[in-house]
Amino acid sequence: MFQMFKDWFWLERFWLPPTIKWSDLEDHDGLVFVKPSHLYMTIPYAFGLIIIRHFFEKFIASPLAKTIGIKEEIRKKITPNTVLEHFFKHSTRKPSQTDIYGLAKKCNLTERQVERWFRSRRNQDRPCRMKKFQEACWRFTFYLMITIAGIAFLYDKPWVYDLWEVWNGYPRQPLLPSQYWYYILEMSFYWSLLFSLGSDIKRKDFLAHVIHHLAAVSLMSFSWCANYIRSGTLVMILHDVADIWLESAKMFSYAGWKQTCNTLFFIFSIIFFISRLIIFPFWILYCTLILPLQYLEPFFSCIFLNLQLMVLQVLNLYWGYFILKMLKRCIFTKLGAGS
Protein backbone atom coordinates (compact mmCIF):
# COMPACT_ATOMS: atom_id res chain seq x y z
CA MET A 1 0.00 0.00 0.00
CA PHE A 2 2.74 2.43 1.00
CA GLN A 3 4.77 1.52 -2.08
CA MET A 4 1.75 2.17 -4.30
CA PHE A 5 1.24 5.59 -2.73
CA LYS A 6 4.96 6.37 -3.06
CA ASP A 7 4.96 5.38 -6.75
CA TRP A 8 1.87 7.51 -7.37
CA PHE A 9 3.22 10.51 -5.41
CA TRP A 10 6.45 10.59 -7.39
CA LEU A 11 4.86 10.22 -10.81
CA GLU A 12 6.87 12.28 -13.27
CA ARG A 13 3.80 14.06 -14.64
CA PHE A 14 3.26 15.67 -11.23
CA TRP A 15 6.77 17.02 -10.84
CA LEU A 16 8.46 17.42 -14.20
CA PRO A 17 7.70 18.91 -17.61
CA PRO A 18 6.38 16.56 -20.31
CA THR A 19 9.03 14.28 -21.88
CA ILE A 20 11.37 14.72 -18.86
CA LYS A 21 12.13 11.65 -16.73
CA TRP A 22 13.65 11.31 -13.25
CA SER A 23 16.52 9.50 -14.93
CA ASP A 24 17.38 12.78 -16.69
CA LEU A 25 18.20 14.26 -13.27
CA GLU A 26 20.61 11.58 -12.12
CA ASP A 27 24.15 12.65 -11.24
CA HIS A 28 26.60 12.31 -14.12
CA ASP A 29 29.95 13.67 -15.32
CA GLY A 30 30.59 15.34 -11.96
CA LEU A 31 27.25 17.20 -12.04
CA VAL A 32 25.01 16.83 -8.98
CA PHE A 33 21.23 17.27 -9.12
CA VAL A 34 18.69 17.82 -6.35
CA LYS A 35 17.23 14.77 -4.63
CA PRO A 36 14.28 14.65 -2.21
CA SER A 37 16.44 12.62 0.18
CA HIS A 38 18.62 15.71 0.71
CA LEU A 39 15.76 17.23 2.71
CA TYR A 40 16.03 14.61 5.46
CA MET A 41 19.02 16.52 6.81
CA THR A 42 16.90 19.60 7.56
CA ILE A 43 15.36 17.91 10.63
CA PRO A 44 18.61 17.15 12.53
CA TYR A 45 19.96 20.53 11.43
CA ALA A 46 16.81 22.16 12.86
CA PHE A 47 17.44 20.55 16.25
CA GLY A 48 21.06 21.63 15.94
CA LEU A 49 19.90 25.22 15.43
CA ILE A 50 17.66 24.95 18.51
CA ILE A 51 20.68 23.89 20.58
CA ILE A 52 22.79 26.71 19.12
CA ARG A 53 19.94 29.12 19.85
CA HIS A 54 19.83 28.04 23.50
CA PHE A 55 23.50 28.85 24.02
CA PHE A 56 23.26 32.00 21.90
CA GLU A 57 20.40 33.39 24.01
CA LYS A 58 22.19 32.50 27.23
CA PHE A 59 25.74 33.68 26.48
CA ILE A 60 25.27 36.38 23.83
CA ALA A 61 21.70 37.74 23.79
CA SER A 62 21.30 38.00 27.59
CA PRO A 63 24.57 39.91 28.22
CA LEU A 64 23.79 42.16 25.25
CA ALA A 65 20.32 42.87 26.67
CA LYS A 66 21.81 43.86 30.03
CA THR A 67 24.35 46.08 28.29
CA ILE A 68 21.62 48.16 26.62
CA GLY A 69 19.54 48.42 29.79
CA ILE A 70 17.19 45.43 29.89
CA LYS A 71 17.05 43.84 33.32
CA GLU A 72 15.73 40.50 34.51
CA GLU A 73 12.24 41.00 35.92
CA ILE A 74 11.69 39.56 39.37
CA ARG A 75 8.01 38.86 39.77
CA LYS A 76 6.30 38.49 43.08
CA LYS A 77 5.17 34.93 43.78
CA ILE A 78 1.47 34.47 44.33
CA THR A 79 -0.13 32.39 47.07
CA PRO A 80 -1.19 29.02 45.57
CA ASN A 81 -4.96 28.63 45.41
CA THR A 82 -6.39 25.60 43.61
CA VAL A 83 -9.89 27.08 43.23
CA LEU A 84 -8.68 30.34 41.70
CA GLU A 85 -6.08 28.55 39.59
CA HIS A 86 -8.72 26.21 38.16
CA PHE A 87 -10.99 29.15 37.37
CA PHE A 88 -8.08 31.04 35.77
CA LYS A 89 -7.13 28.13 33.49
CA HIS A 90 -10.54 26.77 32.58
CA SER A 91 -12.93 29.73 32.73
CA THR A 92 -11.41 33.16 32.22
CA ARG A 93 -8.30 35.15 33.07
CA LYS A 94 -10.41 38.25 33.75
CA PRO A 95 -13.39 37.34 35.97
CA SER A 96 -16.44 39.57 36.15
CA GLN A 97 -17.50 41.27 39.38
CA THR A 98 -20.10 38.52 39.92
CA ASP A 99 -17.40 35.85 39.48
CA ILE A 100 -15.11 37.66 41.93
CA TYR A 101 -17.89 37.85 44.52
CA GLY A 102 -18.60 34.09 44.20
CA LEU A 103 -14.90 33.12 44.28
CA ALA A 104 -14.30 35.30 47.33
CA LYS A 105 -17.10 33.53 49.21
CA LYS A 106 -15.85 30.13 48.07
CA CYS A 107 -12.23 30.78 49.11
CA ASN A 108 -13.03 32.78 52.24
CA LEU A 109 -11.19 35.81 50.85
CA THR A 110 -12.12 39.43 50.30
CA GLU A 111 -13.04 40.59 46.80
CA ARG A 112 -9.98 42.82 46.83
CA GLN A 113 -7.73 39.83 47.56
CA VAL A 114 -9.27 37.86 44.68
CA GLU A 115 -8.78 40.78 42.28
CA ARG A 116 -5.16 41.13 43.40
CA TRP A 117 -4.58 37.37 42.98
CA PHE A 118 -5.87 37.41 39.37
CA ARG A 119 -3.83 40.51 38.53
CA SER A 120 -0.64 38.88 39.87
CA ARG A 121 -1.46 35.62 38.09
CA ARG A 122 -1.89 37.41 34.76
CA ASN A 123 1.42 39.19 35.28
CA GLN A 124 3.14 35.83 35.78
CA ASP A 125 2.09 34.72 32.30
CA ARG A 126 3.06 38.00 30.65
CA PRO A 127 6.31 37.51 28.69
CA CYS A 128 9.25 39.45 30.10
CA ARG A 129 11.27 41.88 28.00
CA MET A 130 14.40 39.77 28.39
CA LYS A 131 12.72 36.76 26.75
CA LYS A 132 11.36 38.92 23.94
CA PHE A 133 14.79 40.44 23.34
CA GLN A 134 16.48 37.04 23.26
CA GLU A 135 14.08 35.75 20.60
CA ALA A 136 14.39 38.87 18.45
CA CYS A 137 18.20 38.86 18.80
CA TRP A 138 18.40 35.24 17.63
CA ARG A 139 16.20 35.88 14.60
CA PHE A 140 18.09 39.08 13.77
CA THR A 141 21.42 37.23 13.89
CA PHE A 142 20.22 34.39 11.68
CA TYR A 143 18.56 36.68 9.11
CA LEU A 144 21.65 38.87 8.97
CA MET A 145 24.00 35.93 8.45
CA ILE A 146 21.79 34.12 5.93
CA THR A 147 21.24 37.35 3.96
CA ILE A 148 24.98 38.02 3.79
CA ALA A 149 25.51 34.38 2.73
CA GLY A 150 22.71 34.68 0.16
CA ILE A 151 24.26 37.79 -1.37
CA ALA A 152 27.66 36.07 -1.47
CA PHE A 153 26.11 33.00 -3.12
CA LEU A 154 24.02 34.93 -5.67
CA TYR A 155 25.93 38.07 -6.66
CA ASP A 156 27.69 36.38 -9.61
CA LYS A 157 24.79 34.20 -10.77
CA PRO A 158 23.33 35.16 -14.19
CA TRP A 159 19.69 34.54 -13.17
CA VAL A 160 19.90 37.36 -10.61
CA TYR A 161 20.35 39.90 -13.40
CA ASP A 162 18.49 38.15 -16.22
CA LEU A 163 15.27 36.36 -15.20
CA TRP A 164 15.25 34.37 -18.45
CA GLU A 165 18.23 32.47 -17.04
CA VAL A 166 15.98 31.08 -14.28
CA TRP A 167 14.42 28.80 -16.89
CA ASN A 168 17.39 28.28 -19.21
CA GLY A 169 17.97 24.53 -19.35
CA TYR A 170 15.25 23.72 -16.82
CA PRO A 171 14.94 21.16 -15.28
CA ARG A 172 18.42 19.89 -16.19
CA GLN A 173 20.07 22.47 -13.96
CA PRO A 174 22.83 21.04 -11.73
CA LEU A 175 22.91 21.82 -8.01
CA LEU A 176 25.69 24.08 -6.78
CA PRO A 177 27.16 23.59 -3.27
CA SER A 178 26.20 27.18 -2.37
CA GLN A 179 22.58 26.51 -3.38
CA TYR A 180 22.54 23.34 -1.31
CA TRP A 181 23.69 25.04 1.90
CA TYR A 182 21.56 28.15 1.34
CA TYR A 183 18.40 26.05 0.95
CA ILE A 184 19.14 23.51 3.68
CA LEU A 185 20.03 26.11 6.32
CA GLU A 186 17.02 28.29 5.48
CA MET A 187 14.65 25.34 5.64
CA SER A 188 16.23 24.05 8.86
CA PHE A 189 15.72 27.47 10.42
CA TYR A 190 11.99 27.46 9.64
CA TRP A 191 11.66 23.92 10.97
CA SER A 192 13.36 25.09 14.18
CA LEU A 193 10.88 27.98 14.48
CA LEU A 194 7.99 25.54 14.10
CA PHE A 195 9.46 23.14 16.68
CA SER A 196 9.95 25.96 19.21
CA LEU A 197 6.51 27.56 18.81
CA GLY A 198 5.37 25.90 22.03
CA SER A 199 8.14 27.48 24.10
CA ASP A 200 8.32 30.82 22.28
CA ILE A 201 6.20 33.82 23.23
CA LYS A 202 2.68 33.48 21.86
CA ARG A 203 1.76 36.64 19.97
CA LYS A 204 -1.48 38.01 18.58
CA ASP A 205 -0.52 36.97 15.04
CA PHE A 206 0.43 33.46 16.22
CA LEU A 207 -1.77 31.75 13.60
CA ALA A 208 -0.34 33.89 10.80
CA HIS A 209 3.18 32.89 11.91
CA VAL A 210 2.25 29.20 11.92
CA ILE A 211 0.78 29.50 8.40
CA HIS A 212 3.82 31.46 7.25
CA HIS A 213 6.33 28.91 8.61
CA LEU A 214 4.38 25.98 7.17
CA ALA A 215 4.00 27.75 3.82
CA ALA A 216 7.74 28.53 3.79
CA VAL A 217 8.74 24.92 4.55
CA SER A 218 6.20 23.57 2.04
CA LEU A 219 7.29 25.98 -0.68
CA MET A 220 10.99 25.33 -0.16
CA SER A 221 10.51 21.55 -0.01
CA PHE A 222 8.37 21.51 -3.14
CA SER A 223 10.66 23.84 -5.10
CA TRP A 224 13.62 21.68 -4.10
CA CYS A 225 12.03 18.42 -5.27
CA ALA A 226 10.95 19.95 -8.60
CA ASN A 227 14.33 21.70 -9.01
CA TYR A 228 13.02 25.28 -8.90
CA ILE A 229 16.21 26.20 -7.06
CA ARG A 230 17.04 29.32 -9.04
CA SER A 231 13.68 31.01 -8.49
CA GLY A 232 13.64 29.69 -4.92
CA THR A 233 16.90 31.44 -4.01
CA LEU A 234 15.49 34.74 -5.34
CA VAL A 235 12.34 34.35 -3.24
CA MET A 236 14.38 33.61 -0.11
CA ILE A 237 16.75 36.59 -0.42
CA LEU A 238 13.84 38.96 -1.04
CA HIS A 239 12.02 37.84 2.09
CA ASP A 240 15.06 37.71 4.38
CA VAL A 241 16.42 41.18 3.61
CA ALA A 242 13.50 43.02 5.28
CA ASP A 243 13.34 40.78 8.36
CA ILE A 244 16.77 41.95 9.54
CA TRP A 245 15.42 45.45 10.10
CA LEU A 246 12.20 44.27 11.76
CA GLU A 247 14.03 42.15 14.33
CA SER A 248 16.54 44.92 15.06
CA ALA A 249 13.64 47.37 15.57
CA LYS A 250 12.07 44.91 18.05
CA MET A 251 15.33 44.62 19.96
CA PHE A 252 15.59 48.37 20.49
CA SER A 253 11.87 48.58 21.28
CA TYR A 254 12.31 46.12 24.16
CA ALA A 255 15.30 48.18 25.35
CA GLY A 256 13.16 51.33 25.38
CA TRP A 257 15.17 53.12 22.67
CA LYS A 258 12.09 54.54 20.96
CA GLN A 259 13.79 56.86 18.47
CA THR A 260 16.16 54.14 17.26
CA CYS A 261 13.28 51.65 17.11
CA ASN A 262 11.14 54.04 15.02
CA THR A 263 14.00 54.75 12.62
CA LEU A 264 14.68 51.04 12.09
CA PHE A 265 10.98 50.34 11.67
CA PHE A 266 10.70 53.01 8.94
CA ILE A 267 13.68 51.44 7.16
CA PHE A 268 12.06 48.01 7.51
CA SER A 269 8.77 49.33 6.11
CA ILE A 270 10.44 50.82 3.04
CA ILE A 271 12.41 47.63 2.33
CA PHE A 272 9.33 45.47 3.00
CA PHE A 273 7.13 47.36 0.53
CA ILE A 274 9.83 47.48 -2.14
CA SER A 275 10.92 43.83 -1.83
CA ARG A 276 7.64 42.06 -1.07
CA LEU A 277 4.95 44.26 -2.61
CA ILE A 278 6.81 45.53 -5.70
CA ILE A 279 9.75 43.30 -6.67
CA PHE A 280 8.15 40.01 -5.57
CA PRO A 281 4.81 40.32 -7.43
CA PHE A 282 6.03 42.27 -10.48
CA TRP A 283 9.36 40.51 -11.06
CA ILE A 284 9.41 37.15 -9.31
CA LEU A 285 5.78 36.18 -9.92
CA TYR A 286 6.17 37.40 -13.50
CA CYS A 287 9.22 35.16 -13.75
CA THR A 288 7.36 32.09 -12.47
CA LEU A 289 3.96 32.75 -14.09
CA ILE A 290 4.76 34.19 -17.54
CA LEU A 291 8.32 33.33 -18.53
CA PRO A 292 7.98 29.51 -18.27
CA LEU A 293 5.34 29.64 -21.01
CA GLN A 294 8.08 30.70 -23.45
CA TYR A 295 10.07 27.54 -22.69
CA LEU A 296 7.59 24.88 -21.60
CA GLU A 297 4.00 23.74 -21.81
CA PRO A 298 2.02 24.28 -18.57
CA PHE A 299 2.42 21.35 -16.18
CA PHE A 300 1.23 20.49 -12.68
CA SER A 301 4.25 21.37 -10.54
CA CYS A 302 4.65 24.78 -12.18
CA ILE A 303 0.98 25.59 -11.50
CA PHE A 304 1.27 24.36 -7.91
CA LEU A 305 4.45 26.39 -7.37
CA ASN A 306 2.64 29.56 -8.40
CA LEU A 307 -0.32 28.78 -6.16
CA GLN A 308 2.05 28.57 -3.19
CA LEU A 309 3.78 31.79 -4.19
CA MET A 310 0.41 33.52 -4.36
CA VAL A 311 -0.45 32.29 -0.84
CA LEU A 312 2.86 33.82 0.25
CA GLN A 313 1.92 37.07 -1.45
CA VAL A 314 -1.45 37.11 0.35
CA LEU A 315 0.46 36.81 3.64
CA ASN A 316 2.70 39.67 2.52
CA LEU A 317 -0.38 41.81 1.88
CA TYR A 318 -1.78 40.81 5.28
CA TRP A 319 1.39 41.94 7.05
CA GLY A 320 1.63 45.01 4.82
CA TYR A 321 -1.79 46.11 6.05
CA PHE A 322 -0.67 45.91 9.69
CA ILE A 323 2.60 47.69 8.90
CA LEU A 324 0.62 50.57 7.38
CA LYS A 325 -1.54 50.73 10.51
CA MET A 326 1.55 50.89 12.70
CA LEU A 327 3.11 53.57 10.51
CA LYS A 328 -0.08 55.61 10.66
CA ARG A 329 -0.20 55.35 14.43
CA CYS A 330 3.50 56.23 14.69
CA ILE A 331 3.14 59.31 12.44
CA PHE A 332 0.05 60.62 14.20
CA THR A 333 1.68 60.07 17.60
CA LYS A 334 4.65 62.17 16.46
CA LEU A 335 2.37 64.89 15.08
CA GLY A 336 0.40 64.93 18.33
CA ALA A 337 3.58 65.19 20.38
CA GLY A 338 4.89 67.98 18.15
CA SER A 339 1.78 70.10 18.52
N, C-alpha and C positions, 0 to 999 in steps of 0.2 A: 504493500500500500504506500509506504513512505517512498520507495523507489519510483513508483508510478507518479506520485506527486512531484518528486524531484525532477524526473524526466520532463514532465509537463511544464514545470516552472521555468526550466532552463531551455525551453524551445527557442530555437534561433529566431523565429519570426516575432517573438516578443521583444528581443533585445537588440537585434542587428538588422541592418538594411537588407532588402531582398538580394539574393545571390551570395551574401556573405555567410560563411560558416565559422563555427568556433575554431575549427582547425586553422583558419586563416590568421588567428590571433595567438598561435603557439610560438614560443620563443624560438628564434632561429638566427644564425649568423651573428651571434652576440647581441641581438636585439631582444629586449625584455618587454612583454606586454602585461597589461593589468590582468589580475586573476581575482575572483571573488574570495578565494582563500586568504588573500593578503589582509582582508578586513578582520580576520580573527584576532590579529595582534592588537587591534584598537581596544579590546576589553582589558587585557593585562596592562596595557599602557595607561588606560584610564585610571585603574587602581594605583598605578605608579604615580600618576599626577596627583591623586588624592593624598598619597603619602607625602609627596613633595610639598603639596599645599599645606599640610599640617605643620611641617617644620618651617615653611616660609612664614606662615601666620605667626608662629610662636617666636622665631628668632629674628625675623626681619620686619614684618608688618607691625607687631606689637611695640618694639622699641621705636620704630618710626612714628607711630601714633603718639607715644609719650613725648617724643621730641617736639612735635608740633602742637602739643597742648591737650591731647585727649587722655583722660585719666580713667582708670578702672573704677566702675561705679560699685559702691558697696551698698547693697540694698538691705533694708531692715527685714529681719525674718518675721514671719507672721506666726501667730499661735495656731497650731494645727486644730482643725475643727472638721470632723468627718461630714457633718450635716451641711455646712456651708460649702465645703469642697465638692460634695456631690451635686449640690445645686449649681455651683459655678461651672462644673464640667458638663452636666447633662441638661441644664435648663437655660440659663442665661448668665452672661458675665456682668450684666447691668440690671439688677433686679428693680422692679417697680416699688413704689412706696408700700403698696399692699403686701408684696412679697417680703420686704424688709420687716414689716410689722409681724407677719407670720413667723419668719425665721427667728426674729428676736424672742418671741414667746417660746418657740420650740427649743431654743438653745439657752434660754434663761440669760439673755444679754439685753442691753439697751439697743434701741434702734441706731443710735450714734455709733456704738461699737460694731454693729453689723455693717454699716456703711463704710466705716474705717477699714474693716477686714476686707471687704470687696475691693476697695480702692488699692490697698496694699497688694492684694492678690493679683489684680490687673497689672500693677507695676512690675510684679515679678516676671510676668510673661512678656513684658515689653522689651524688645531687643535693645541691648546697650550700644552706645556709639562705638565702643572698641570693637565689638563683633562686626558691626556694619563696616567699619573702616578696614578691618582685616579682609573681609570678602571683596570689597571694592579694590583694595590694593593688590590682591592676588589676580583678579581679572584684568586690572590695568597692566600688571607686569606681563601676563601671558599675551594679551592683545598687542602690547608694544613689541614684544620679542617676535611674535608670529608675523606681525606686519613688516618689521624690518627684514625678517627671513623671507617673506613673500616678495618684497621688493627686490631683494638680492637674487631670488630665484627667477624672477620674471623680467627684470629690466632689459635683458638681451634677447628675449623670446619674440619672434616675429609676430605672433598672434596678438601681442599686446598693442602693437601699432597698426596692424592690418587685420581686421576681424575676418576677412576671407580665409586667412591662414588657420583659423579655428577649425575649419572643415576641410582643409586641403589634405587629401589622403585618408580622410576618415573612412572606416574605423581602424585602418592599419597604421595607427600612430603609436610608435614605441613609447614605453614609459621611461622617463628620466628619473635618476635617483632623487633629484631635488623635488620633483612632483610627488614621488612616493612619500618622502618625509613630510612635505607640506600638507598633504592630504591626511596622512595617518595621524599626525600630531593634532591637527585641527579637529578631526573626528573624535579622537581620544579625549580631547578637552570637553567637547559637548557631551560625550558619554559620562565624563566625570561630573559635569554639572547636573546631569539627570540623576546620577547615583547619589549625589549629596543634597538633593532637594529636600529630603526629610530633615536634615540637620541644619540647612541654611535658613536664614530669616525668611519667613513667609510674607510676601508683599501683596499689595492690592492687585497687581497684575500677575499674580502667581500662575493663573491658567494660561495667560498669553505667553508666559515664559516656558511653560511646559510644552505648549503647542509649537513654539519657536524652536526649542531644543530638539523635539521629535522631528519637526519638519527639516531642520538642518541635518540631523543624522540620516534621515530617510533620503534626502536629496543627495547628500554626499555619497552614501552607499550606492544608490541607484546610478548616479553619474559615473562612479568608479566602475561598476560592473559592466556598464554599457560603453565605457571608454570615452566619456565626455569630460576628460581630464582638463583639456585646454579651456573650455568655457567654465568649468568648475573652479579653476584657479582664479579666474577673473571675478567670479561671483564672490569668492571668499575674501579676496583682497579689498573689494569694494565695501563689504560689510564689516570687516575688521577695522578699517582705518578710522571710522567715526567712533567706534566703541572706546578707543583709547581716551578720547577727550571726555566722554561721558563718565567713565570710571574715575578719571582724575578730578572731575568736577564734584563727584560724590565724596571723594576723599577729603577735599577741602571744605565741603559742606559740613561733614561730620566734625571737622576740626574747628568750625565756626569762622572760617575765613570767607566771609560772604562775598566780598568784592572779587577775590580770586576765583571763587566758585562760579559767580555770575559770568565772569569773563570767559572761563573755560566752557561754560554751558553755551554761551553765544557762539564760540568757535565750533563746538560740537554740533549745534543746530545748523550752522552754515554747511559744514562738511556732510552732515546727514542728508540735508535736502539736495545737495549737489550730487552726492554719490548714490543715494538710494531712490530718490524721486526724480532725478534727471538722467544721470548716466545709466543706472540700472534698467529702467524701462525703455529708454530711447536708444540705447546702444546694445546692452547685453540681451534684452528680450528681442530686439530687432535681429541680433546675431543668431539667436536660437530659434526664432519663429520664421523669419523670412529667408535668411541666407541659405539654410539647408535645402530649400526648394530648388536652388540653382544647381545643386550637386546631386541630390537624392530624391527619390519618390518618398512621400510621407509614409512613415512606419510607426508602429506602436510606441517604442521606447522614446522616440523623439517627441511624440504627442504627450506622453506621460511626463517627460522631463519639463515641458513647458507648462503643464498643469501645476506641477510642484513649484516652479518658479513664480507662477502667478499667485499661488497661495502665499509665497514669501513676500510678494509685492503687496498683497492685501495686508499682511502684518506690518509692512513698512508704512503703509498709509494709516493704519491704526495707531502706530506709535507716533507718526508725524502729526496726527491730530492732537495727541496729548502734549507733544512738544510745543505746538503752536499755542495751546492753552497756557502752558507754563511760561512761554515767552510773553504772552499778553499780560499775565499776572505780574511778571517781573517788571515789564515796562511801566504798567500803570502804578505799581508800587513805588517805582523810582520817581515817576511824575508827581505822585502824591506827596512823597517825601520832599521833593524839590520845591513844591508850592508851599 
